[in-house]
Amino acid sequence: METNVLLDKAFLPKNLGNSSVLLNNVFIKSATFEGMYKNGIPTEKLTAHHVAMAKGDAALTTVSYGAVSEYARTFKDQMYINDRSLEELKVLAQKVHEAGGKVSMQLTHCGYFTKNTQIKNPLAPSRVFNEYGFLSGIMFSKAMNRKDMDKVANQFADAAYRLKEIGFDAVEIHMGHGYLLSQFLSPYTNKRKDEYGGDIENRSRFPLEVLKKVINLLGKDFPVLVKLNLSDGFKKGFSLDDCKYVSKKLEAAGCTAIVLSGGFTSKTPFYLIRGDVPLAGMIKNGTSFAEKITLALFGPVIIKHYKFSSNFFLDQAKEIRKHVDIPLVYLGGVDSKKGINEILNSGFDFIAIARALIHDPDFLIKIKTNEIIKSGCTRCNKCVVEMERGGIRCVL
Ligand SMILES: Cc1cc2nc3c(=O)[nH]c(=O)nc-3n(C[C@H](O)[C@H](O)[C@H](O)COP(=O)(O)O)c2cc1C
């Protein structure tokens, strides 16, 4: 189709999958850890951040990393779903609605990817070494038993239900990036010998149980998106073939849309964003002397660099597009009018954007009105450092 026609169409209202939630257009602000919390409670800054996204024409803005419990957090101060945070989130949802947008919450459990010292034995599919948190004294994970699994599945469902009750328009279950559900999906961390480990049918059993529990409790009309890896980004991790299998299962289970991404934060953290590794800032942010020195000495070796290119996940994502009919959200390196047209031409239903909107919340308005054709974000990735220094922002 002619490109301008496609782009114009992308700015027209569209339902979020089969739900009755009508979005203003196809653009979604992707979840980016905001770091705008105090003792686990969101601050007013978080509301202002998402209102700016809605005003900038992101039809659905995703609040990042709502931990499903106090013990599901990667960092101690991080937000989790409880009575107090829900009071603030209710205001956030109201204000996003007043600004003309819709709001979703990314629901996450860290699994063993944590340096939250409240947690002595972080949960995971298997007992594995905690390469991320060992310097904080959290050495190994605990392999989850049936009781743990039921508890965690209920926490996801309860959190989703409570968000629906306070006016959120959607939830996104995080099954990617090396968090708990992704740890189940990945053969790198799932070494179980029971029906929850082994082939992809078994490795996906628990994540699918979680999804079904959420959908059963919320009802079919409430949008439940899933963020899923195309691949973990290394050999012996979750593969594109695994993604094909899981996408079909998500479709059959009644998931509203799949947000495709990639990478495993404890092993390939920059696979999912690409561009510069802001090592100096990461060293400064280190929570202990040991962490700072380890990063300084081994950072360049252990943190792999991936070159940025526009739409860097498009080739992999197209493979999934061929394989399923469920609405797909393209994510990864969206930074220009040309790139957006390419994605629309490839049959994706929605487009999620992170850094171009952190750099300029009005990016979409400027693209729509032809004020710009490309984002000014340089992928310096210093926003990654800023999120732990009082709140995510662009340093440019
Ligand atoms: C500072 C920063 C924080 C992020 N935090 C999260 C997060 O909490 N949850 C998540 O799923 N992805 C997170 N991401 C990944 C983004 O959602 C997105 O997948 C990635 O930045 C690629 O999209 P982009 O090229 O449009 O920036 C983060 C990315 C950045 C740059």
The ligand as a Gaussian input file, in Angstrom:
#p B3LYP/6-31G(d) Opt

LIG

0 1
 C       16.108000       2.923000      30.106000
 C       15.360000       1.718000      29.642000
 C       14.595000       0.970000      30.546000
 C       13.879000      -0.152000      30.130000
 N       13.091000      -0.828000      31.017000
 C       12.291000      -1.834000      30.584000
 C       11.351000      -2.448000      31.454000
 O       11.225000      -2.103000      32.629000
 N       10.591000      -3.440000      30.950000
 C       10.692000      -3.852000      29.656000
 O        9.979000      -4.760000      29.259000
 N       11.579000      -3.283000      28.803000
 C       12.350000      -2.286000      29.228000
 N       13.196000      -1.663000      28.346000
 C       13.216000      -2.082000      26.941000
 C       12.262000      -1.250000      26.082000
 O       10.921000      -1.455000      26.446000
 C       12.429000      -1.594000      24.596000
 O       12.201000      -2.971000      24.445000
 C       13.815000      -1.254000      24.051000
 O       14.263000      -0.002000      24.535000
 C       13.835000      -1.220000      22.525000
 O       12.934000      -0.255000      22.047000
 P       13.451000       1.180000      21.457000
 O       14.458000       0.878000      20.397000
 O       12.186000       1.800000      20.932000
 O       14.058000       1.927000      22.580000
 C       13.943000      -0.556000      28.766000
 C       14.716000       0.185000      27.866000
 C       15.417000       1.313000      28.288000
 C       16.205000       2.102000      27.277000

